[in-house]
Amino acid sequence: MEQLKMSRGNEKCTPIQLPDGYSIRSYKPGDGVGWCKCCIEGGLGIEEISQAVFATKMLEDPTVKPENIYFLISPSGDIAGTVTYQHTSDSNTGCIHMVAIEKSYQGKGLAAPLNMYAVQKMLDDGKKRIILQTDDWRIPAIKTYLRIGFAPEIKDAEMESRWGKILQVT
């Protein structure tokens, strides 16, 4: 089944507010295992925790620059979440990619500021449009995306029906 698509324009972001003690930083060598730990249970196609999987999925992807792989760092120094600013073939468009919060940090309101950090980076780069793809069952993520200014892209009756069902529960 085709993934759902969402987009937002280049509207200004609300200031990013992380809970006390949390911070966001770009990729550093060795972060791959922490990235996998965030992604492994998120339905993102990550089935193994290893630096090699991270390298294959992210570092070898020509649309991803390592400095645009962002990590949410917990007060204890753990990688609590990740989001990536992915480049597209359209120089005016950026893409939110591989968003995941590590299981023990989910439900703490961390996804919105993490996503907004990536959105702000894209806006700083002059992007006019920001897109993402997600799945029907990712209701908490969709709620976050809607809250931070993304809107569904509806191209046909099937997509309209799917979005109609999702929006009833969000």
Secondary structure, DSSP 8 states (H G I E B T S, - for coil): ---EEEEE-S---------TT-EEEE--TTTHHHHHHHHTTTTSS----SHHHHIIIIIT-TTEEEEEEEEEE-TTS-EEEEEEEEE-SSTTEEEEEEEEE-GGGTTSS-HHHHHHHHHHHHHHTT-SEEEEEE-TT-HHHHHHHHHTT-EE---SHHHHHHHHHHHHH-
